[in-house]
């Protein structure tokens, strides 16, 4: 079950997969400075990582409770 959930999360993340350079170029094309775009991209990545970590911990906790 956890592998299915993980595969789903990976598929969702990869479906909108664009390189960091492309995201920065898109941001700069809107007239935003490269530094601001870089910070925004770093925040975006940190948010994704935090959500993935939270989900992994919830999955581990749920798996532990099921085994007891």
N, C-alpha and C positions, 0 to 999 in steps of 0.2 A: 504494500500500500504506500509506504513512504517513498519507494522508488518511483511510483507512478506520480505522486505529488511533486517530487523533485524534478522529474522529467517534464512535467507540465510547467513548472516555474521556469526551467531553462528554456523551454520552447517559447514561452511568452516573452522572456527577456531577449531572446535571439530574433524574434519576429520583427522587432523594431531596431535591429542591430545596425548601428551606424558608427563609423570610426570616430575616435575623439577628434581627430583633425577635421572631419566633416562637420561634426557638431559645432566646433569652434568657428569654422568658416561660415556656417549658417547663422550663428549668433553675431559674428562680426558684420555679416551682410545686412543685419538689421540696424547697424550703426552703433553697436555696443563695443566698448574697448576690449581688446584681447584679454587683458588682465581680468576684467569683470566676467568675461565669458569663461575663462579658465576656472575662476573661483566657483561660478555657477555649476560648471561641469563636475568639479570635485565634490561639491555639495550633493549633486545628483547621484554620483557614484556612491558616496557615503550613505545616502538614504537607501539606495538599493541594497547595499551590503548589510545595513542594519535590519532591514525588513527580512532579508534572507536568513540572517542569524537568528532573529526572533522566531521565524517559522521553524527553523531547524531545532531550536530549543523546545518549542511547543511540541513538535513531532517526537522528540526524544522523551519528553515528559509523558506524552500520551502512550508511547510504546512501553514505557516503564510501568505505567499503571495497568496496562492490559496484561502484562506478563504475571502480575501478582495474583 
